[in-house]
Each structure stands twice: as structure tokens, then as C-alpha cells.
């Protein structure tokens, strides 16, 4: 009976987290076109050529966030359906971790490039550059949980074969 109650709790919590992930998808789905429109219209409204690429280089961050959130949404959707140690469920979590790592790498490169070390090589220092270690930690934690689920899936398959 306790096993059934645990599954019911997992399904209930995953429904709530799935709704939160869906809200994130909607917000990012709105942010991507708005940031693209702002990047295109700002130089037109100011009547000058776009010499600054900062507005365009921020858009991939939103795209990486959207894809990561989409994979987490799909993972939670599979949990809501009761597929706990399924290969596809674990695959969604692992893919979300991979995209989150790509997001972290892009953010680090983006912030280094925004300091423009080629213009002022003497002013460039990593002391003023706060890397987002939280994003790296979250991505690596997702990688670990995906590995843990994959191992649990293999243990469950071995247990089913021996019974």
C-alpha cells in the first residue's frame, strides 16, 4: 500500500511542477519574439545602423532556456503519466541537463565577450566577472539524477528478469 501512496505523491507533485514548467514555457515563448523584435526595431527607431550585437546575442540564451524548460516539461509530463523509470523519461531528463550545460557555457562566453577583452586587454579580469556557478551546479545535478534513474531502470529490468 505504501508503494502505491508514494507513486500517487510523485504523480501529484509532478502535476504541480509540470504546470510551473508550462508557465515558464509560455513566458519564454513570449520573450523570444519580443527580444527579436526589440533587437530589430531599436536601430530602426533610432535611425542608425545596428553596430551593437548585444541585443541579438542575448536571444540564444532565451532559446537555450526554452529548450531546457521544454525537456523538463516533457520529463514531468512522463512522470505525471506514471512512467517513472522509462528510457524516454530518463532521456528527457538527460537531454535537459545537456541543454542546461550548453546554456551555461554560452552564458559564460557571452559575459566574457561583453567585457570586450580585445578593446581593453589591461582592464579585463575575471575578478569582475561573476560566473553563474548555480547554473552549472543545477545542470550537473540533473545529469546525476538522470544517471541515477538510468541505473534504477537497469536494476528494475534485472529484477524483472530474475523473477
C-alpha positions in Angstrom: 0.0 0.0 0.0 2.9 2.4 0.8 4.3 1.9 -2.7 1.0 3.0 -4.3 0.9 6.1 -2.0 4.4 7.0 -3.0 3.5 6.8 -6.7 0.4 8.9 -6.1 2.5 11.5 -4.4 5.1 11.6 -7.2 2.3 12.0 -9.7 0.6 14.8 -7.7 3.9 16.7 -7.3 4.8 16.2 -10.9 1.5 17.7 -12.0 2.2 20.8 -10.0 5.8 21.1 -11.3 4.6 20.5 -14.8 2.2 23.4 -14.5 5.1 25.6 -13.3 7.2 24.4 -16.3 4.4 25.2 -18.6 4.2 28.7 -17.3 7.9 29.1 -17.9 7.4 27.8 -21.5 4.7 30.4 -22.1 6.9 33.2 -20.7 9.9 32.2 -22.7 7.7 31.7 -25.8 6.7 35.4 -25.4 10.2 36.6 -24.6 11.9 35.2 -27.7 9.8 37.1 -30.2 9.8 40.2 -28.1 13.5 40.3 -27.8 13.9 39.6 -31.5 11.5 42.4 -32.4 13.3 44.8 -30.0 16.7 43.9 -31.5 15.4 44.6 -35.0 13.2 47.7 -34.2 15.6 49.6 -31.9 18.1 50.5 -34.6 15.2 51.4 -37.0 13.6 53.7 -34.4 16.9 55.3 -33.6 17.6 55.7 -37.3 21.1 54.3 -37.2 22.8 51.1 -38.3 23.0 48.3 -35.8 26.5 48.5 -34.6 25.9 46.7 -31.3 25.2 43.0 -31.4 24.4 42.7 -27.7 20.6 42.6 -28.4 21.0 39.8 -30.9 23.5 37.8 -28.9 21.1 37.5 -25.9 18.4 35.7 -28.0 20.2 32.3 -27.9 20.1 32.4 -24.1 16.3 32.5 -24.3 16.3 29.8 -26.9 18.5 27.5 -24.7 16.3 28.3 -21.7 13.2 27.4 -23.8 14.6 24.1 -25.0 15.8 23.2 -21.5 12.4 24.0 -20.0 10.7 22.1 -22.7 12.7 18.9 -21.9 12.0 19.4 -18.2 8.3 19.8 -19.0 8.3 16.6 -21.1 10.0 14.8 -18.2 7.4 16.0 -15.7 4.7 15.0 -18.2 6.0 11.5 -18.3 6.2 11.4 -14.5 2.6 12.6 -14.4 1.6 9.7 -16.7 3.2 7.2 -14.3 6.3 6.4 -16.4 9.0 6.6 -13.7 12.0 4.6 -14.9 11.1 4.5 -18.6 14.0 5.1 -21.0 12.2 8.0 -22.7 11.6 9.7 -19.3 15.2 9.4 -18.3 16.2 10.5 -21.8 14.2 13.8 -21.4 16.0 14.5 -18.1 19.4 13.8 -19.5 18.7 15.9 -22.6 17.5 18.8 -20.3 20.8 18.5 -18.4 22.8 18.6 -21.7 20.9 21.8 -22.8 21.4 23.4 -19.5 25.1 22.8 -19.7 25.1 24.3 -23.2 23.2 27.3 -21.8 25.8 27.7 -19.0 28.7 27.6 -21.5 27.0 30.1 -23.8 26.3 32.4 -20.8 30.0 32.3 -19.7 31.2 33.0 -23.3 28.6 35.8 -23.6 29.6 37.6 -20.5 33.3 37.3 -21.3 32.6 38.8 -24.8 30.5 41.6 -23.3 33.6 42.7 -21.4 35.4 43.1 -24.8 38.9 42.0 -23.7 40.3 42.9 -27.1 39.5 46.6 -26.7 41.0 46.9 -23.2 43.3 44.0 -22.5 44.7 45.6 -19.4 41.2 46.1 -17.9 40.0 42.6 -18.5 39.9 40.5 -15.3 37.9 37.6 -14.1 37.7 39.3 -10.8 34.8 41.5 -12.1 33.3 38.5 -13.9 30.8 36.6 -11.7 30.4 33.2 -13.3 27.0 31.6 -12.8 28.1 28.5 -10.8 24.4 27.9 -9.8 23.6 27.1 -13.4 26.5 24.7 -13.7 25.6 23.0 -10.4 21.9 22.6 -11.5 22.9 21.1 -14.8 25.3 18.7 -13.2 22.7 17.8 -10.6 20.3 16.9 -13.4 23.0 14.8 -15.1 23.5 12.9 -11.8 19.7 12.4 -11.3 19.4 11.2 -14.9 22.3 8.8 -14.4 20.7 7.6 -11.1 17.4 7.0 -12.9 19.1 5.1 -15.6 20.8 2.9 -13.1 17.5 2.3 -11.3 15.9 1.4 -14.6 18.6 -1.2 -15.3 18.2 -2.6 -11.7 14.4 -2.8 -12.3 15.0 -4.6 -15.6 17.4 -7.1 -13.9 14.9 -7.7 -11.1 12.1 -8.4 -13.6 14.3 -10.9 -15.4 15.2 -12.8 -12.3 11.6 -13.1 -11.0 
